[in-house]
Structure formats: C-alpha cells, structure tokens
C-alpha cells in the first residue's frame, strides 16, 4: 500500500519509494506534473497514511533482504504534508539505511518541517521560479503560499542542514527559459549551495497540455549551465533489471510514470512486451493509457 519499487534512478540508484499521502495531495498544482492536475491544493499536515502501517510495511520489505541503494520519501504527492514523515526518517536512520526526501520544499518555512526534513541524508527540492509572478505561473501554489515565504524556508533550512541538498529545475519553454530568468534561477540555486542540480523537461504528458518539452541540444546546454552551481556530482547508477509481470508494470506506472522504453530497461524486457501489456490495460487503467502517450 505504501512501499513501492525499487524504482530506477540514474542519480540515486535503486530507490525504494515510501508513499505517505494520497494521490495528488500537494501544496502545488505544477503545470508540468506527470501525475496530472492537483484537484485542490492544501497546506494541511495530518496522518494521511497510518504511521504504524507504513513502518510495518517498511520493516517487512527490508526483512526480505533485497538490494536497495536508498529509501526515498516520494510518490503521489508532497511527503512533508504527512504530520509524522519525520518518524519514518527516524526509523530509516535507526536501521542504518540511507534516506532521501524528495520534496518541493514548499513547507520548509515551518520549523517543525525543517527539523524533521533534516533527518534525511539527502533532501531534494524544486526550484523552477525566481519571483512571485514566476512562482504562481509555474507551480500554481496554494493561495497562502508566497515566493518570499518559500524562499525564506529554503534559506533557513540550508543554514542548519548538514546533509546533501539537491535542487531540481524543470525547464518550461516560454515560462522560465529566457536568459534573464535563467540567470536569476541560477543565482538562487547557487545561494543554496546544492550538492547536485537536476534539469528535467516534459518527457511525459504534463498537467497543462500547453507545456512543451525542450530539444536535446537545449537540454544539454541547460545541464552544463546548472552544473556550474553544483558543489558535487552524484555518481550515476545503472540498476539491475527488476522481475517483470504486468501487475508490477501497472503498479510502477501509477507511482513513477515512465515511457515504454524506460519501463523496458527497468524490467529488462523488450519494449514490445511493455507496449502490448499497456495496450491491453489502457481501457481500464488511465496510468497505462498515459504511459502510451
């Protein structure tokens, strides 16, 4: 119910996902989100997934002894909205396992969220904007969030955090790719002293159909540009294929959308096998249909 994967990550290796909130429970309604629009943004922190259930499921999975590189709080929404995400990180730390918190960083203005987030070995936040107008245009936040409030939280967290802080930038043609915009985003990223910066584009169907992907040459330029503000580079991983069956394919499509060729590499099967399975389920499963787009 709450544990999924391990999923493939070029940067983090075999990542075991821990999903703490229901689908699209988020502070943002990002124009580029591969999981679709957020029906209603929220800042309410509560026990969305029962903590005892999450911990039992985590312990049961780890007891199997399967290889995994990192335990990652991520999935269907913003993990810091769970009131006790810090207790999950405490359990991971007690087990001596590496942890990663994949967050948009929207709640780091809250001292309680900062204290719990600091329990993660790595924290990844999202930076796609540089002022109030670009903040609202790219991530369409909850009305009570402002750019200044979010930035204040990031700076307070960075000042007290001793782990690795990673930054993700989502390139959005016409929204944040003009030279002046990029320079301002780069300056903000550099001020956070990130260990790494990941640059992404709309490879999967975005929440807003007007969002376009970025040509490969421009993506290569952006990655070189943002590499200049990274303080370290994480080693790329090539995870071993996972056992394949259609149930595993559909479960991964729901939690971690990929293209058919990416699913094929993840499971070590021909792309035609993946496409055939997705087509069979496309009428009954919207995530299978979305993966074929």
Protein Blocks (a to p, Z undefined) as FASTA:
>chain_A
ZZgcjdddfknopaddddfbdehiafbdcfklmnbpafbacfbdcdfbafklmmmmmmmm
mmnopacfbdcdehjbcfklpmklmmmmmmmmmnopacddddehlmmmpmklmmmmmmpm
bdcdddfbfbfklmmmmnopafkbcfklmmmmmmmmmmmpcbdcdddddddehklmcfkl
mmmmmmmmmmnopabdcddddfbccfblkbccddfklmmmmmmmmmmmpcbdcddddddd
ddddfklmmmmmmmmgcdfklmmmmnopafklmmmmmmmmmmmmmklmmmmZZ
